[in-house]
Amino acid sequence: MSKFIDLLGRVGEQAPAPIGFGAVSQHEGDVPSMALIGELTVTEATKKRGVREAKVDALLLSPLRSMGKKSLDNLSKSLEGRLWGARVGQIDAVFAAQLREAGCDFIVFDAEKAAGAILNNEEPGKIITINHDLSEEVAQAIQGLPIEGAFLFPKEGLLPLTVQKLIDLQIVRGLLDKPFVMTAPPQMDSADLEAFRNAGIEGLLLPVFPTEALNSTRDALLNLSRR
């Protein structure tokens, strides 16, 4: 099973408290209140420093198109030790297998550009892109397929976050009983993060570079009180 999908399924879990005295804010073994995914290009992954040290739960290469074996090998070496996935355009079973062999843990894909054969294998994990126009019929069809998660790319800015925007988000979120990830605005405070968490969002996607917004969001997530 995809490690990333497994992480999304465990978001918010808390490890048993250790026996003994002394208070701790976060126990070893806890998973985050929401997963933080860092988005970057292939060029950034292979050329920029600091990728391996990025304070994220997973990395998403976006966009990732078909690559030769040598290029995939170089990419794999650059991301060694990191949990990573790819947002792909056209993809078939062969390309999916190549990505898996390179160490890709999950793929994010558009339904109309992905060959049906990619659903035949458990790995890599499969996350489908959706939008606010998702209908109940399409959501039911997604539920019946071996797709492990959904990725929402909002068409409009989420900040300032209003109750109406949360209602619109909850309408889409409520249609799918699968892990749910979405792109996030770069400037969020703890109150915004808590509202997203309470709306059932398991993961947020932000650019890795520049790192200031990413690190700020990570710190806010770590300080977010658990439900």
N, C-alpha and C positions, 0 to 999 in steps of 0.2 A: 504494500500500500504506500502511496505517496506520503512522505514525511510531512509535507506542507499541509495536505488535507487532514492528516491526523492531528497536526497542531491546531488547525482551525476548529476541529471537533472538540478539542480540549480547552479552548480559550476560556479563561476565567477560573479554571480549576485551581484549587489550593491544596498544597501538600499538607499532611497531618502535622500539627504543631509538635515540635520536639519536646521531650520530657525534660523538665528542669526549670530553673529560674531564668529570668531575663526575657525582655520583650524584643521581638524582631518585627520589622515592617514587612518583610517578604521572605518566606521560607525557601530554602533550597528545594528545587523541584517544582515550584510554582510555574505556571505558564502565564503570559501576559493577559491583561484585561481585554486587549485587542491585539492582534498581530500587526506588526509594522513591516510593510514591504517596500523596499527601495527600488525605484525604477531607474534604469540606465541603458545606454546604447551599447552595442558591441564594441565600438571604439573606446568608450569610457571604461568598459570592463577590461579591455586589453592594454590600454595606454595610460590610464590615470592611476595615480597612487591612491592608497587609502580604501580601495574597494574591499579588500579582505577585512579591514577594520571597521567598516561601516556598521553602525549600531542598529541593525535591523534583524528581523527574524528570518527574512528571506529576500532574495534579489529577483527582480523580473527584468529580463532582457527584452527591450521593446523599441522598435520592432525587430524581429528576427526572421530573416528570409533564408531560403535554402542555401547551404554553405558546403564547400568541399571538405573532405576529411581533414586536411591539414589545418584549415581555418577552425574547424570544430575542435581539433586537438589543442590548438593554441588557446581557444576560449576556455576549454575544460581546465587547462593548467592555470589560467588566470583566476578561475573561480574555485580552485581546489580548496576543500575545507568549508565551503559555503553552501547553504541550501539555496538552490536557484531554479528558476523556471523561465519560460519564454512566451511572449505574446507573438503569435505567428499569424501570417496571412494565409496563403495557400498552404495546406498541409495534407499529406497522405500517410499511409501506414509506413512507408519506407522512411520518410523524413522523421516521423515520430520515433521510429526505432533508432535512427541515427542520433537523435537528441537524447534518447534514453541511454544509449551507450556512452555518450559524452558526459553523462552525469546530470542531465536535466531531470528534475523531480516532477515538474508539472508544466502543462501548457495551457495558455489562455487563447481561445480561438473564437472566430465568428462562425456561426452555424452554416452560412451559405458558402463559406470558403474551405470548409473542412470535409475531407472524405469520410464517409460513414464507417470505413474500415478502421479508423483510429479508435473506435469505441470497442473493438474486439479484444483489446489487451488491457490489463489492469494498469500498466505503467506506460508512460508517465501519467500522473494524475490529470484529470480533464476538467477544466473550468470554462464555462461558456459565457460569452459576453451578452449582456442584456441591456435594455434601456427602459425608460419610464413608460413606453408604449406597450410593455409586455401584457398580453391578454391572458385571461384565465385558461383558455384552451391551450395556448402555447406552453404555459407554465405546467399544465398537467402532462403534456407530452414530454417536457424536459424531465419531470419527475419520474416518468416511466423508463427513461434511458439511463445507461451507466455513465452518467455525468455527475461528478462529485461536488461541484460548486458553481456559483454564479458570480460574475464580475460586472458591476454596474459602473458605467462611465457617464456621469451626469452631464446633461447638455448645458445646464446653466450653473452659475455660481451658487454654492451652498451657503456662503456667508454674505450678509449676516443671516444666521440661522433662525428661521421663524417657525412657528407652530405649523403653518401651512406647508412649509418645505418638509417638515418631519412627517406630516400626514401623507404627503405625496410619496415620500420614501417608504413609509410603512405600508402603503398600499402595494407597492412592488415587493417589498420584503416578505409580506404576509402570503404571497402566492407560492413561495418556494420553501420547502423544508430541506434546505441544503445550506452548507456554509456560504456566507455572503460577504463579498469583498467589494470595495469601491474606491475610486480615486478620491483624494481628500485635498481640500484647500491648504496652502502652505502655512497660513497663520491661524491656528486654532488654539483656544485656551482650554483649560480643564473642563469648563462648563460645556463647551461644544463637544468635546470628546466623550463626556459622560452621557450627553444626549444621544450621540451616535451609538454608544455602547448599549444604552437602554433600548434603542430601537432595533437591536438584534444584529448589529454589524460586527462581524468577527474579524475583519481585517481592513486596514487602510493603506493605500498606495500613495507614496510621495516620491519625488525625484531624489536621487542620492546626492546630486550636486546642484547647487551649492549645499553644503552640509548643515548650515545654520538652522534652517527650518526643520530639517530631519531630526537633528539632535534635540531641538526644542520640543518637538512632538514626542520623541522618545522619553525625555525627562517627565513630561506631563503625563504620559501613560504610566510610567513607573510609580508616579505619585497618586494615580487615580484610585480612589477607594473601591474596594470590591463590593459587589452586590451581596 
